[in-house]
Amino acid sequence: MTIIVTGTDTDIGKTVFAAGLTTALGARYWKPVQAGLADGSDAASVAALGVPADRVLPEAYRLTTPCSPHLAAEIDGVTIDPDRLALPEVEGPLVVEGAGGVMVPVTRDLIFADLFARWGKPVVLVARTGLGTINHSVLSIEALRSRGVPILGIAFVGDAVEDSEAIIAALGKVRRLGRLPRLDPLNAATLAEAFAANFDLEAFR
């Protein structure tokens, strides 16, 4: 079983959600392309949030500049080969995290939504609950669906905004998986507790 975790934007809590899901499923975690290593990596973040280090797979590409992968690769003098982004074969479940939103370019000829379509695995769309999320979420859903990407559902991160969460699920015709509140402190224990309290694991199986 492979689940792709993507988002409506960057810095919305996608990595925290991915860490919670990976731990809850006893899965392995893979970030195919990491950009912006000066601020640390998402692989290191999920390990700090409770994913065992031996279940964190190495990235296919590690890029220095904190920007879209296509540009970060060019700045670093790296050519991203889409063939290197084939899903790894592992025993048991795998959680794969994209970078930024669904329309972020991996190369100048390939966006993440198209890469997801190649993989053909179900996607969880992570969305914030703040102002503007309806537009971003519904557009992201349409971009995925127009490419035939299977959508497992939408997971929210942030304070409860019932009407926004409900109308996104209704307009997008997607399952509402739950909402992960902002956690303070954020650590492996608080994340595991919050994930168990707010999501039904059966929805991901």
ABEGO torsion letter per residue (X at the ends): XBBBBBBABBGAGAAAAAAAAAAAAGBBBBBABBBGAAAEBAAAAAAAAGBBAAABBBBABBBABBBBAAAAAAAAGBBBBAAAABBBBBBEBBBBBBBEBAABBABAABBAAAAAAAAGBBBBBBBBABBGAAAAAAAAAAAAAAAGBBBAEBBBBEBBBAAAAAAAAAAAGBBBAEBBBBBOBBBAAAAAAAAAAABBAAAAX
